[in-house]
Structure formats: structure tokens, C-alpha cells
């Protein structure tokens, strides 16, 4: 793993909401810190209501984590494009984030410790 990336179990219970709906809640979240970037919470895929997510065509590449695949969040009132990402086959140094999803926290998507 790159020296500037740290992954640990996120303390407590975490939730993610969008469009008034709870998309997921978990006590098994991971917190990924990468250099000076804000920490990102990764939710186990099994704890997310995948019916709210629609696979996107977007992908990006990180030299430290691998290829990211994106999802849009589909709510009753709108679709939040590319609001979620996942490393389906992460590089060996960050293998812990496999089968996890991260969400862009915005005014429409809330990721919080409860």
C-alpha cells in the first residue's frame, strides 16, 4: 500500500441517505485516509440498498487503488449521477475496500456517524 493511504475500521455506526431515503447503515464501515484529502467512509456493499443504485458508464483510475466503477443514485425525484464509487478489483495494498462503496457527500447525499 502507498505510505500515504491508511485504512481502518471506522468507529461507531454509519448511515448514508439520499432523497429522503436511507440507502444504508452499518457498524462495519472502513475509513480511508489518503494524504491531505478528507477521510472517506466505505460502506460494505451488503449493507447498502443496491436497488437505489444504477451502474454508470463512468470509470476512473487511481495509481494507488486501481480502477473505480461508478453508480448513480436513483431517488423518487431525481437521479444523482456518478454519486457512488467502488473499486471492484482494488490493488493489493488496499484490498480491504473490495466489496465496499463510497459516496460523495453533498447537500443531497448525507454520510454521517450516528
Helices and strands as residue ranges (DSSP letters): E 5-9, E 14-18, E 21-26, E 30-34, E 40-44, G 45-47, G 50-52, E 53-62, E 66-74, E 79-86, G 92-97, E 100-103, E 109-113
